[in-house]
Amino acid sequence: MRVIVRTPYRMSFSTGGLFVNESVEIARLHEQGSDWAETITRALIDGPTRLPKRDSNRRTVREIANRLSCLTDEEREYLTNSADRAEKQALLWLATCRAYAFVRDFAIEVIQDRLSSHRSDLPLDVFDQYFDSKSEWDENLAAISPTTRRKLRQVLFRIMREAGIINTVNTIQPTYLSSALRTLIGKTTPNDFLVFPGLQQ
């Protein structure tokens, strides 16, 4: 009998949103081949996030660095030097999906499934139902408090809106990627195209 081993989800994306402008600035601060801890230190001193509390500022910078570290050097260079606004949003959505398996799985198992079934709406309770189904095997999810769960839902929907995955009334938006960006993403993991609604590989 084959035993399926599932890795517990990391759910530390409960800070802010997509952070487009801040992410681009922090990506510019990162030197290729250097440690991300050095980039975080530089960003806290010279970087773009100016939150009132130091602890909040540090959490935000660390979260952005965590997502950016999931992009390749070539993808980060494109983000900072070549991408237009929509491409930046797409790359940062991709980075978020790579950083958080829960977000990636939600994009593929929920958003793509609804769109392929001609259901373009994405009600909030769809997140709750999906969360419940994953909680059946993931003790970490099952232990999350209702307050934190609502926060995670709020942040994920904000990220999706800012990435153009859904609009302001939570309707799923089919994705268009330029040929240059498609080529760039395809160099790494072609399956990454699945996190973009309605995108044909």
N, C-alpha and C positions, 0 to 999 in steps of 0.2 A: 504494500500500500504506500502510495506517495504521500509524504508529509509536506504540507505547505507551510513554510515559515514566513510569517509576516513581520516586517519591521515596524515598531510603534511609530506613529506619526509625531513629528515635531510641530508644535502649534505656537511658536513664538512670533507670529506675524501680527500681533495685536497692537502694533504701533503705527499710527498715521495712515498713509495711503501709498500711492505709487512713488511719490517723491521724485518726479521727473527732473526738475531743475537741480535739486540737491544731488541727485544721483550722477548727473552729468558732471557737476563740479567735483565731486569726490572721485569719480572715475579719472578726471584730469589730474588729480593729485597723486593717483597711484602710479608708481613707477614699475614698468614691466620687470617681473622677476623678484620684486621686493616683497617683504612680508606685509600682509594686510594689517597687522597690528601697528606697523609704522604709519600706514596710511590713515588709520583711525586716529592716531595721536596727532598727525599733521592736520587732519580735518577738524579736530577739536580745538586746535590753536588757530588755524587760518581758514577753516572751512566755512561753508555757506549757511549752516543751520544755527540759528540764534534763538534758541528756546530759553524761556526765563529760568528754568531750573537746570542746573548742571547735570543732574542725573538723567533728566529727560533728554537733554542734548546728547549725552553719551549713548543712551539707548537707541536714539534715532540714527546716529552715525554708525553704530555697530550693526544695526539692522540693514541699513543701506549697503554697507561693506559686505555683509553676509550675502546679500542678493547679487551684488556686482561680482563677487568672487566666483559665481556660478557661470559667468560669461567667459568665453575665451578671450585671449589678448586681442585677437582680430575683431571680435564682436565689440569689445570695449572701445577699440580704436574707431570703429565705425560709429558707435554711439556718440563719441565726443567730437568727431571730425566731419562726418558725412551725413548722418541721419537727419531727416526732417522731423518735425514734431510727432507725426504718426508713427514713424519708424522707431523713434525713441520710446514711445509708449509700448510698441510691440516688443522691443528688446527687453524692456524692464518687466513686462508681463511674463515673457519667457524666463527671465532671471528668477522671478518670484516662483514660477512653476517648478523650476529646477531646484530651488532652495527648499521648497515645501511640497512633499509628495502628496499631502492632502489637497492642496490647491491644484496640483497637476491632475490628480485623480478626479477631482470635482469637475475640472474643465473637460476632461475626456468622457467620464462616465455619466455626467449630468448634462452639461451644456451641449456637447456634441450629440448626445442621445436625444435631447429635447428638440434640437434643431433638425435632426434627421427624421424625427417623427412629426415634423411640421408644427411644433409647439415652440413659438419664439418667446413666450413669456417666461420669466424666471421669478416666481413668487418667493418671498422670504422663507416660507415653510418648506420649500424644496431643500434648502440648506439644512433645516432641522431634521427632516426625514433622512437625508443622507448621513448627517452626523450620527443619528440614532443607529443606522445600519452599521456604520463603522465601529461604533462603541461596543457592539456585540462581541467583537474579538480584540479590541484595543482597550486595555485597562486604563491607559493614560487618558483617552478620550472620555471614558466612562466616569473618571474621577474629576473632570472639569466641572466647575460650578456653573449654575445657570447664568450668573452674571457675566462670567468670563466667556461663556459660550455665545451670549448675545453680542459681546464686544467683538469676538472673532467674526461673527456673521456681519456685523456692521462694517468692520475693516475690510473684509473680503469683498463685500459689495461695493465699497468705496473704491478699492483697488480696481475692480472690474470696470466701474464707470470711468475712472480716470484713464484706464487703458483702452477704452473704446470697445470693450467686450460686450457691455450692455449700455443702454442709454439711461436717461434720467428717470424713466418709468419702468426700468428693469426689463426691457425688451432686448433679447440677444441680437447682436449686430454681426452679420457675416464679415469676416476679415478679408482685407486686401493687402497683400504684401508686394512690394516692388520686386522686380526680377533680381536686383542686386542683393536685397535682403534675403530673398528665398535661397539664392545661391550660397550666401554666407551661412545661413542656418543649416542648410543641407550638408555642409562640409562636416558638421559635428555629429548631429543625431537627427536623421530624417524624421524619426518618430515625433520630434518636437513640434512638427507641423500640426499634430493632433490637438494641441492646446489652443489653437486658433479656430474659432467657430466657423464651420462651413468651408474651410480652406481645403482645396483639392491638392493632394500631393503630386 
